[in-house]
Each structure stands twice: as structure tokens, then as C-alpha cells.
Amino acid sequence: MSRIYFNDVVCRDGFQIEPNFIPTEDKIKLVDELSQCGFAKIEVTSFTSPKAIPMLRDAEEVMGKIKRVPGVEYTVLVPNLRGAERAFESRADEFNLVMSTSETHNLANLRMGREKSFFGLAKVIQYVDGKVPINVSLSTAFGCPMEGDVPQEVVEDYVQRFADLGVRGVTICDTTGMANPAQVSKMAESLQKRFTNLQLTLHFHNTRGMGLANLLAAVQSGITRFDGSLGGLGGCPYAPGASGNISSEDAIHMLDEMGYDTGINIPRLLQLARELPMIVRHDVPGQIAKAGLSCDLHPAPAYVDDLRK
């Protein structure tokens, strides 16, 4: 079986809509602990305007104080040229650029049409000029809560346009959990055939309870890179009803049980997931941290022994 690579996005995608500011020290500590778990990438923060996302106003300080582990890529969200200038100073290993494949969602999220977003990101790519690898995340690629279906050919057209600009990778995002496994398989198979040189990543939300089913469909179609969020935190503030990302630990546990190599230290990751509610000050959606690993044995209740007699 192929090696599966995970990017944990809790510190950016997970934290960005939390109502209570998470102290900078807690963010740094969590990134450092995630770095010891075996992730291929960690999305640390965003260089969006602090006025737009106050939660991540400490991006420079967090990036400056994390302990970088060899083999882990520390990626940051870059919205525009000003963000790229700040991100260069942070020594990020990858810049993640974002736009939506839905016109309505792009207007709500980024306050501009898709074409204006595309040309703005093209300027960022030109400015970076190959000095830092670039990934582009395409939101609402499996459907938009405002428009409905987003045609696959529209998604693939944007992938092609960014590939032509020389980006290293593209992330296909199910921003509101509208995807189903058949749709995911079709998209994954088509993208792999057409874009053999791109680093393809899939990003799922569990809004309708199909997050892990969609991930499994992608794995079985040959995709080897995924985003996940510790505890299942996250969600899009401009997508009504969008719940959190798939839980990293739940997804990794499933794949480990099926014999896939994720390279992740799952007991260590579970400990972090169990500590996460204390950081965000509320419960989190992830299940495995609450239930325990499938291999964990629990003594039967006393009445079971009585029934066996």
C-alpha cells in the first residue's frame, strides 16, 4: 500500500473562527507537539490582515518561535502580495493560496469575483518567483451551499490554469461537506490522469457525516495527501452550516487499522487531541480521543460474567 501523507491544519483553519483568542504560547506549543507526531506538513498560521482574522494576528511571532523539525514542512496561508511579503520573512516552507471555484462563495469569502482572485494570486506567484513552493487551495470544489453543483470541468480548468503558472500543488476542498464518495472517486481519478506532475491534496469537511467515507474513496482512487484538523476543528465562516474539517486522529486511526502507512505516532496524537478542549475551552468533534483505539481492550462489566455462566 502507498504511504499516506497528512497536513494538520488545526492551528490555522481550525483556530481561525474560534471566538476566544488562543494565547500565542499555546499555539507555539501545539505546533511543536504536532511536529513530533510525524506529519508531512503543518499549516501554522495565516498572513491575512489582523483586522480580518484577529485570531491569527500573531503570525510572525508564532512562526518565529516554533521549533522546526527536519522532514516537516511548515506552511502558511498567503492571501495577497502584502501577505506574501510578510510570509517571506517568516521562512515558511510553503505558501498556500486560496480561492473558490464558486463565484458566489468567492464573493462572500474574498469579496471579489473568481477572475479577480485568480489574477491577484497570479501576481503573488510571479512575485514569489519559485523561491518558495506554492500550493493553491480551491474551495467549494465539490459543491457550493449558495449555488449548488460546481461542474468538475470548472474545477479542472482552474487547476490547469494554476498548473500552467508553475505551482507545486493544488488542494481540492470540500468546504461545506457536500461531496459523496462516487463524486470524489471520479474527481480524484480524473485529476491524477490529467495532472501527473502536481502534488494533489484533498481536503474534506464532515458537515454531512461523509468525511471519512470521502477520504477512503480518495485513498482507494490513488490520492496520497490529505488535510486534517486535530479534534475535527474548523469550518468556513462564509459557508452556512459548514462544520469542522475531518479529524486528523480519526482519519489516521482508520487508515492505520486498514494497514496503510501514515507515519503518524497515533498514541502521541491522541494525547494532543485530548488536551485540545482545554486550549479552545469547549468540546471538540473528534471521536477516537473519546472512545480510544480499536485495539484498546476494556474489561467487561460484571454482569457479563454472570450472563456467561
Residue pairs with C-beta under 8 A, 6 or more apart in sequence:
1 259
1 260
1 261
2 222
2 224
2 260
3 224
3 260
3 261
3 262
3 263
4 219
4 224
4 225
4 226
4 255
4 260
4 261
4 262
4 263
5 40
5 41
5 224
5 225
5 226
5 262
5 263
6 39
6 40
6 41
6 225
6 226
6 227
6 228
6 248
6 251
6 252
6 262
6 264
7 39
7 40
7 41
7 42
7 43
7 75
7 201
7 225
7 226
7 227
7 228
8 34
8 37
8 39
8 41
8 42
8 43
8 227
8 228
8 229
8 230
8 248
9 43
9 203
9 227
9 228
9 229
9 234
9 245
10 30
10 34
10 229
10 230
10 231
10 233
10 234
10 248
10 276
11 27
11 30
11 31
11 34
11 42
11 43
11 44
11 45
11 62
12 43
12 44
12 45
12 46
12 56
12 76
12 77
13 43
13 227
13 229
13 233
13 234
13 245
14 229
14 230
14 231
14 233
14 234
14 244
14 245
15 22
15 27
15 55
15 56
15 233
15 280
16 46
16 53
16 55
16 56
16 234
16 237
17 55
17 234
17 235
17 236
17 237
18 55
18 233
18 280
20 280
20 281
21 54
21 55
22 55
22 279
22 280
24 58
24 61
24 62
26 279
27 45
27 58
27 62
28 62
28 65
28 66
30 230
30 272
30 279
31 42
31 44
31 62
31 66
31 74
32 66
32 67
33 268
33 272
34 42
34 230
34 272
35 42
35 66
35 67
35 68
35 69
35 72
36 69
36 265
36 268
37 264
37 265
37 268
37 269
37 272
38 262
38 263
38 264
38 265
39 72
39 264
40 72
40 73
40 225
40 263
41 72
41 73
41 74
41 75
41 93
41 94
42 72
42 73
42 74
42 75
43 75
43 76
43 77
43 96
43 227
44 59
44 62
44 63
44 66
44 74
44 75
44 76
44 92
45 56
45 58
45 59
45 62
45 63
45 76
45 77
46 53
46 56
46 59
46 76
46 77
46 78
46 79
46 83
47 59
47 76
47 77
47 78
47 79
47 82
47 83
47 84
47 86
47 87
47 90
48 56
48 77
48 79
48 83
49 79
49 82
50 56
50 57
59 76
59 86
59 90
60 86
60 89
60 90
63 74
63 76
63 90
63 91
63 92
64 90
66 74
68 74
73 93
73 94
74 92
74 93
74 94
75 92
75 93
75 94
75 95
75 96
75 135
76 87
76 90
76 92
76 94
76 95
76 96
77 83
77 96
77 97
77 98
78 84
78 87
78 95
78 96
78 97
78 124
79 97
79 98
79 110
80 120
80 124
81 120
81 123
81 124
81 127
83 124
84 95
84 124
84 127
84 128
87 95
87 132
88 131
88 132
92 132
93 132
93 133
94 132
94 133
94 134
94 135
94 168
95 124
95 128
95 132
95 133
95 134
95 135
96 134
96 135
96 136
96 137
96 171
97 121
97 124
97 125
97 134
97 135
97 136
97 137
97 167
98 110
98 136
98 137
98 139
99 106
99 110
99 114
99 117
99 118
99 121
99 136
99 137
99 138
99 139
99 158
100 106
100 109
100 110
100 114
100 117
100 138
100 139
100 140
100 144
100 175
101 114
101 138
101 139
101 140
101 141
101 150
101 154
101 155
101 158
102 114
102 139
102 140
102 144
102 146
102 147
102 150
103 113
103 114
103 147
104 144
104 146
104 147
105 139
105 140
105 144
105 145
105 146
105 147
105 175
105 238
105 239
106 112
106 113
106 114
106 117
106 139
107 113
108 146
108 238
109 139
109 236
109 238
109 239
110 117
112 120
114 158
118 158
118 161
121 136
121 162
122 165
124 134
125 134
125 162
125 165
125 166
125 167
128 134
130 166
133 168
133 169
134 166
134 167
134 168
134 169
135 167
135 168
135 169
135 170
135 171
135 199
135 201
136 162
136 167
136 169
136 170
136 171
137 170
137 171
137 173
137 203
138 155
138 158
138 159
138 170
138 171
138 172
138 173
139 173
139 175
139 236
140 150
140 173
140 175
140 176
140 239
141 150
141 155
141 172
141 173
141 174
141 175
141 187
142 150
142 172
142 174
142 178
142 179
142 183
142 184
142 187
143 149
143 150
143 174
143 176
143 178
143 179
144 150
144 176
144 178
145 176
145 178
145 239
145 240
145 241
145 242
152 186
152 187
152 190
155 172
155 187
156 190
156 191
156 194
159 170
159 172
159 191
159 194
159 195
159 198
160 194
160 195
162 170
163 170
163 195
163 197
163 198
167 198
168 198
168 199
169 198
169 199
169 200
169 201
169 225
170 195
170 198
170 199
170 200
170 201
171 200
171 201
171 202
171 203
171 227
172 187
172 191
172 200
172 201
172 202
172 203
173 202
173 203
173 227
174 184
174 202
174 203
174 204
174 205
174 214
175 205
175 236
175 239
175 242
176 205
176 207
176 236
176 239
176 241
176 242
177 204
177 205
177 206
177 207
177 208
177 210
177 211
177 242
177 243
178 207
178 208
179 204
179 210
179 214
180 210
180 213
180 214
181 210
181 213
181 214
181 216
181 217
182 217
184 202
184 214
184 217
184 218
184 221
185 217
185 218
185 220
185 221
188 200
188 202
188 217
188 218
188 221
188 222
188 223
189 221
189 222
191 198
191 200
192 200
192 221
192 222
192 223
199 225
200 223
200 225
201 223
201 225
201 226
201 227
202 214
202 215
202 218
202 223
202 225
202 226
202 227
203 226
203 227
203 245
204 211
204 214
204 215
204 226
204 227
204 245
204 246
205 211
205 234
205 235
205 242
205 243
205 244
205 245
205 246
206 212
206 232
206 243
206 244
206 245
206 246
206 247
206 285
207 241
207 242
207 243
211 245
211 246
211 251
212 246
212 250
212 251
212 254
215 226
215 246
215 251
215 254
216 254
218 226
219 255
219 260
226 246
226 251
227 245
228 245
228 246
228 247
228 248
228 251
228 252
229 244
229 245
229 246
229 247
229 248
230 247
230 248
230 249
230 269
230 272
230 273
230 276
230 286
231 244
231 247
231 249
231 273
231 276
231 277
231 280
231 284
231 285
231 286
231 289
232 243
232 244
232 245
232 246
232 247
232 250
232 284
232 285
232 286
233 244
233 245
233 276
233 280
233 284
233 285
234 244
234 245
235 242
235 243
235 244
235 245
236 242
243 285
244 284
244 285
247 273
247 285
247 286
247 287
247 288
248 269
248 273
249 266
249 269
249 270
249 273
249 286
249 288
249 289
250 286
250 287
250 288
252 262
252 264
252 266
252 269
253 266
253 288
253 293
253 294
255 262
256 262
256 264
256 266
257 294
266 293
267 293
270 288
270 289
270 293
273 284
273 286
273 288
273 289
274 289
276 284
276 286
277 283
277 284
292 298
